[in-house]
Amino acid sequence: MAESVLQSQIANGKAESNPQIWIRRLVWKIAIATLLLMAVGSATRVMNAGLACPDWPLCYGQLVPTKQMNLQVFLEWFHRLDAALIGFSAIALAGLSWWYRRRLPVWLPWAATFALSLIVFQGVLGGLTVTELLRFDIVTAHLGTALLFFSTLIVIGTALLPYQGTGEAQKLSWLGLTTALLVYGQSLLGGLVASRWALHQCFGVSQLCTVMNSHIFGVFPPTIATLTLVWFARRTPALHDTLRKLATSAAILVGLQIILGIATFKLHLQVEVLTVAHQAIGASLLGVLVAFTVLALRDIPKESSQIDRKATKNEQFNS
């Protein structure tokens, strides 16, 4: 009994001293915060709170505008607060990745630096959304960069997970990547519809209906691709259980996203919770597909990995 407790303590100690493990944990925490940030950003838009703070980066010239605080000001202020915390976390991620680069995968510091550059660019776009009075192209680019940053974090976090594949899913990686790109494009169309208020414009004065219809008909390619991915995942023998679960999760999220989209359309964006959930589910679907793609690319048979490790050891020995 004492021996097992001692072994678990030693294992925990090794885990805590391994920079790859706690950097991976940091990445997933930033990813969750980014998903929350996008949800709050969606709530800020549907509640017409995008300009609740008329200046930037402060709000009414203060860090905490207590006198002006109401629901709209709180949403915009909290959105900026979450963005600032993510920014500092991204700086920490990049700094730690370079500091411990000798004990980490070679690609990790560069990936962390790329993520940091995205969040810096995102901050610039965030400021421009206020100073340019919510110009639709800047707002759409703001969402697109957030989704790209979120996807980058998913790639890093998934690539750092301990995973041993079965060698059956490498062909599915291309289907997963294609599906993820289609979902990303559809999300940008959704952002364009939202930033231009195309649904209201179309129903009200019959304008921007082309923009709205492009998002409606754009549902079909990513939906078909997702269902195709799920079908192949179920038909692939000996597929890793994690990949099967991710494919199933993607199917569930697509179904939920379609239901929310129809409800949002029928209710003319009058129920804010549905609109926010629509955005959050879409981002979650993108994250699941990105994780599936990364694991499918890593799906190397155990025997092959052992041979590669032996070959590497032989090369080191001969050199």
N, C-alpha and C positions, 0 to 999 in steps of 0.2 A: 504494500500500500504506500509506504513512505517512498519507495523507489519510484513508483509510477508518478507520484506527486512531484518528486524531484525532477524526473524526466520532462514532465509538462512545463515546469518552471524554466528549465534549461531551454526548451523549445520556444517558450514565450520570450525569453531573453534574447535568443538568436533572432527571432522575428522582429523584436523592437530595435535591434542593432543593425538590421538589414535595411539600407536606405531604399531599396527597390520596393519593399513592402509598404513602408509608410508614405512613400511618394505616390504609390498606387492608390492608397487610401485618400490622400489629399486630392488626387485627380478626380476620384468619384465624388468627393464632397463638393468640389468646384462644379462638377457636372450637374449635381442635384440643385445647387444654388443657381446655376444658369437656367435650368428648366423652370425654376421658380421665378427667375428674373423675366423670362419670356412670358410667363403667365401674368405677372404683375403688369408687364408692358402692354399686354392685350387688354387687361382690365383698365389700365390708364386710358387707352384709346377709346374703348366702348363707353367709358364714363365721361368722355370729353375732358379729360384731365391732362392732356398733353402739354397744355400751356398754363397749367395751374400755378406753376412757378415761372414767372415771366423772365427771369434771368438765369444765367448758367455760369459756373457750376453750383453757385449758392442758390438758395431759394429765398426771395425777398431780401437778399443781401445777408442772410444768416445761415448758419449750419443747421439750426432747427427753428423753423418759423412758427414759434408757439402761438403768437397772436393771430396769425392768418390761418392756422391749422383747421382744416375741415376734411371731409372724405376725399375730395378731389386733390387737394394739396398734399394730403397724406400719401395717396397713391403715387403721385409724381415724386415726392420726397423719398418715399421708401424705395421706389424704383431706382433712384440715383444712389441711395445708400447701399442697396444690394449690388449694384454695378461697381461701386467703389470697393466693396469688400472682395468681389470677384477679381477686380484689378490688382489689389494688393496680394491676393492669393496666387494669381498668375505670376506676379513678380517673384514671390517666394518659390513657386514651382520651378521657374527658370533658373533662379539662383541656386537652389538646392541641386538641381539636375547637373549644373556645371560644376558645382563644388564637389559632388560625389561621382563625377563622370567616370572615374577609373573603376568604380564598382557597379556601374550601370550599363545597360546596352548602349552601344555607340550612337544609335539614332535618337535616344531619349533627349539629350540636351537640345538638339536641333529641333525636335518636335515641340518641346516646351517653349523654345524661343519663337517658333512659328505661332504657337497659341498666344504668347504674350503680344506679338505684333498684331494679331487679330483683335485682341481686347483693347489695345491702344487705338487702332483704327476705329473700333466700335465706339470708344469714348469720344473720338472726334465727330463721328456721325451723330452720336447722342447730343452733343452740343449744337450741331448744325440743325437738328430737328427743332430745337427751340429758337435759335437765332433766325432760321429761315421759315419760321411759322408753320411747321409741320408740312413742308413741301413733300409731295407724295413720293417722288423718286428717292429722296433721302430717307424717308420713313421705310420704304421697301428695302433699300440697301441696308438699313439698320437691322431689320429682321433677318435678311439674308446673311449678314455677317455674324449675327448671333447664332443662327443655325449652323453655320460653318465652324464657329468656335466650339459649339456644343458637340458637333460631330468629331472634331479634332480631339476633344477630351475623351469621347467614347473610344476612339481609335487607340489612344495612348493607354487608357485604363484596361481595355480588352487585351491589348498586346502584352500587357504586363501580368495578366492573369496566368496562373499555372494551368496549363492545358496540354493534354496529349490526345491527339485525334486518332481516328481510325483509318484515315486515308481514303474515305469515301465521298468527301464533300468538296474537293478542290474544284470540280467543275461547277458546283453550285455558287462558288464565289463570284463568278461573272454575273450570274443571274441576280445575286444579292446586291452587287454593286449597281447594276442597271436599275433595279427596283428602288434602291436608295436615291439614285439621281433623279428618277421620275418623281418620287415623293418630295425631294428638295425643290424641284421645279414647280410642282403643284403648290407647295407651301409659299413660294415666291409669288405665284399668281394670286393665292389667297391674300397675301400681304398687300399686293397691288389693289385688289378689290376693296380691302379694308381701308387702305390709306387714301383712296379716291372716293370712298363711300359710294361705290358703284351700285350696290344693291338699292340704296335709297334713291340714287339718281335715276336708276332705270325704272323703278316703280313710281317715282314721283313725276319726273319730266321726260321719261323715255330717253335718257342720255346714258352713255357708258354701258349700254346693254351688251356690247361686244366684249367688254372687259369682264363683265359678270358671267356671260355665257361661256367664255373661254375657261373660266375656273370650273364651271359646272361640267362641261364636257371633258375638261382635263382630269376629272376624277377617274375616267375609264382606264387610261394606260397604267397608272400606278396600281389600281385595284386589280386589273388583270395580271399584271406582273407579280403582285404579291400572292395572289391565289395560285399562280403557276409555280412560284417558289415553294409554297406550302405543299402543293401536289407532288413536286419532285422530291421534297424533303421526306414526305411520307413514303414515296416509292423507292427511295434509296436505301438499300439494305445496309445494316450495320452502321447506320449514321449515328454519330455521337448524340447522346441524349440531350446535351445542352443545346445543340443545333436544332433538334426537333422541338424543344420547348420554345426557343426563340422564334421559329417559324410559326408555331401555334399562336404565340403571343402577337406576332405580326397580323395574323388572320383576325384575331379578336379585336385588335386595335383598328384595323381597317373597317370591320363591321360597325364598331362603335363610332368611328369617325364619320361614316356615311350617315348613320342615324342622327348624329349631332348636326351634320351639315344640312340634312333635310329639315330638321326641326328649326334650325337657325334661319333657313330660307323661308319656311312657312310663317314663322313668327316675325319676319322682317327685322331681325337683330334686336328685338325688343326685350329679350331675356338675356341680360348680360352674362349670367353664369354659363349659359349654353355656349355663347361666343367664346368666352375664355377657355372653357373646356375643349372646344373645337381646336383652338390653337395649341393647347397643351397636349392633347392626344396626338395631333399631327407631329409635334416635335418628338414625342415619345416613340411614335412609329418609326420616325427617321433614325432615332438612336438604336432601336432594336435591330433595324436592317443593317446599320453600320456595324454593330457588334456581330451580327451573323456573318457579314462579309469578312471581317477580320479573322474570326475563328475558322471560317471555311478556308481562308488562305493559309492558316496555320495547321490545317488538318493533315498532318504528316503521320504515316503509320509508325507505330512504336518500333517496329523492326528497322525501318529506314533510319529513324533518329538514332538508334543504337549503332547502326553501321556508320553513320556520319560521325558520331562521337568517337568511335574507335579509329576511324580514318584520321580525324583531327589529332588524336593522341599520337598516332603513328607518325604523322607529319611533324609534330612537335618533337618527338623522340629522335627522328632522323635528322632534324635540323640542329 
